[in-house]
Amino acid sequence: MFTTMMDRPLLVSSLLWHAENVFADRVCVSCDGDRGDREFTYRDLGAATRRFAGAFDNLGIRFGTRVATLAWNTFEHLVAYYAVPACGAILHTVNHRMSPDHIVYAMDKAEDEVVLIDADLLPVLEDVLPRLSRVRHVVVFGAFDGIAPIASTTVTRWSFDQLLHDAVPIGEFPEFDETSASSICFTSGTTGLPKGVVYSHRSTVLHAMAISASGGVAIDGSRSYLLTTQMSHVHSWGVPHAGVLQGARLVLPGRHPSPAELLRITTEQTPDVFVGVPAVAVLIRERFDVVPYLHVLGSLRTLWLGGQAPPSGLVNWWAAHGVSTVNGWGMTETSPMGTFSHAPTNHGRPLPLFQVRIVDEEGRTLPWNGFTTGELQVRSPWVTGTYLDDDRTADAFDDGWLRTGDVAVIHPDGQVQIHDRVKDLIKSGGEWISSVELENKLLLHPTVLEAAVIAVPHETWQERPVAWVRLTGEVTDDELRTHLAASLPKFWLPDSFVRVGQIPTTSVGKLDKARMRQLWREDVV
């Protein structure tokens, strides 16, 4: 027997349709520095999206055309999020913080033909453009006057504002197979060249619905989300899709927002949910402590962190200001949300339709008992099943499951607790040491602002831990070891402590332990 249900495709354009028809008058804001804080409604977003799509013939954008963005969290970028995939083209969000070589690799692998870019990021593109033979059009967001011409005779430069002004908006967006590609994102490439993940319309819509469901993230149309996670990386954790679907108020912080600017936005635009990585939350805390902003955190109720487990000291500071911390886990490969916790821990339950398991080194499935550790593997309709034209695919999957590279335990109630990355575990004298647990304990010391622990080679013990710390005051190595020895085995204590003004981070704000190991090998710290 066949179903009697309508066969309607799950398309990104359907998310926008819902917002512009059901939540048309809901007001969002794009905070754009010199251009000021610009309010827009979902009716405005729909109109601009249809008008921009009307200009695609001029840009040679057709079904399947790859369109790159090098852009901040702005209204224009949000328009691109919908206009490009809604017409069947493929949006490639490029993280401008990647190295030039990685940007070239990603854009070449994606076969980008059009680039949408914020004016202040043009130098990033100019640096790599001679190596990008397929790019034919560059569309500039923001002020166009005074921008030097692009140094290429084969590339045409356009003004986004002018394109919108001249375009005839399209009426209905086309329909096509929901498994068609909607967007591309590359991993941050901390252990080699970045790997490409191609999301489908179906996976994007299902992910948006999953993070809107109660019991998980529960994106709520009655709430206001300050979105500091980069829209250039993993769909800004899915909020630009789920937030639009739910009609939530989105507060986009604009071009290169500083901690002080984020505090200003919080004061004037009164979001109640802050979405970002722990590193940004730390910078805001530092700025607040230097120049306290009266009532600046009064509107905030929830700090949604991801990327890595938040340190308890940071969680406690925000709690003292009336802000509770929630935490999510995921990867570029998982769109990215996989698990979510309403407690500030590094574990949470899987989202609906997201399956998890842990396996041992022989690939045997391990029990969910809360203490047996293994490699975390996952599968879901929004988890990638391969990488974009990459021979590393074979090693990343196990019988239909994605190997995450995380060491974890799963509790009987389904809560996943991440212990460490497989590559970051330290094996000393045949015993395992968790770098994450060492970091968390170090962060409990009152003088430690940030901490990262890496393994370094040792003639006798194979590997030993070395801690990198950023401090707020004077403290000796022995005092730090005494602090750790109160709760950790003696052989876990770091052999040395590297005091730095800044701990290396990746292009998405995570600890860059590959870089730390390189600096250690080169004896420059």
C-alpha positions, 0 to 999 in steps of 0.5 A: 500500500502507498501513502495518501500523504502529499509528497512535498519537498523539504526545502530551505525556501519553506522555512522563509515562507513560514516566517514571511507569512506567519511572522511577517511583522516580527522585528529583528535587528542587524547591528552594522557599526557605521550604518547603525542598528538596522531593524528588519521584519521577516516581511522585509527579509522575504522581500529582499530575498526575492529581489536578490534572487531576481538579480541572479541572471546577471550573476550567472547563478543557476541551479547548482551554481556554487556561491561563496560568502565571505561575510559577517553576521548581517542582514545581507548575509541572512538574505544570501542564506535564503536566496541562494539555496531557494533558487537551487544554487549552493551556498558555500560559507567561507570562514575568512579566519582560515589561512589563505591556503585553506581558503583557496583549497576550500573554494577550489574544491567547492568550485565557487563561481560567485563570491558575496563579500563584506567590503572590509573583507575584500583584502582577504579575497584579493590575497587569494583571487589570483589562485581562484580560476572559476570566480567570475563575479564578486558582490560587495555588501556594504559601502561601495564607494571608495573601494578599489577595483578588483585586480582582475580583468576576468572578474566583475564587481557588483554592489549588493545594494545596487543589484537589489535596487535594479532587480525585479523580484521573483514570485515563487521559488522553484521546487526540486528534489529535497536531497539536492545540495543546499550549502557547503561548509568546511571543517576548520582543518586543525590536523590537515586540509579542511574537509568539505561537508555538503548539506541538503535541503532535507537535512537543513530543514530537519535540523532546524525542526530538531533544534526547535523541539522541546527537550533540546535546544527548543528555539523559541519564537518568543525569545531574542537571540544574540548570534555571535557564532559565525554565520560563516561556520556551520550555519551559525549552529542552525539558528538562522534557519530555526530562528526564522522558522520559529519567528524568533527575534534575531540580533545579528552583531554585524562586522567584527564586533568587539567585546565592548560592542557586544556589551553595547548591543546587549544593553540597547537591543536586550536579547535574552539568549547569548549564542557563542563559544566560551572564548567570546564569553570570556572576552566579554567577562574581561571587558565587563570586569574592566569597565562594568556596564550598569545593568548590561546583562539584565536582559540576558537569561541564557548563555548558550555555549558550544565548541568546547565544554565551558569552564566552571569559573566562567559558568559561575561568573555568568550565574552571578549576573543572573545568566544560566549556561546551557551547552551543546555538542556537535561538529561540522559533520553533524550540521552541527547539533547532536546533543544538548544539555540544559546544565553547563556540562560537557554532556547532553542527551541526543536530539530527536532522530540523532543516534549515538553509540560508543565502540572500543578499538575493535569496533565492538559496541559498548554499554551505556553504563556511565563509566565505560569509555569508547569512541563516540559514533553518530548517525542521523538524517543531518549527519554527513555520510561522506566528505566532498571529493576527499580520500579521507572519507574511508577512515571517517566512517564505520558501517554507516556511523560517523567516527567523531574522534571523541572519547566518551561515556554514555549514561543509562539515561542517554546522556553523552559525556565527552572525556577528550578528543582521541588525538588529545588523550595523553598516554604516559607510562601506559596510563591515559591522562585526560587533557580536558579534565586537567584543563577543567581543574586548572580553570578552578584556580583563581589565577587561571583565566584560560588553560590548554594541555597538550602531550609532548614526547618523553624518553621514559614515559612516552608522553607527558602533559604540558599546560599552557595557561593565561593568568590574572596574577602571580602563581608558581608551578608548584602552587598549580601542581598542589592545586591539581594534586588535591583531586588528580593522581600525581602522575597526571600533574603537568611537567611544566607550565607555559605562561602565555598572553594568548593561547592559540585558537582555531578559526572558529575559536577552539583551542588549537592544540595542533599549533601548540604542539608545533610551537613546542616542537620548534622550541619557540615557547 
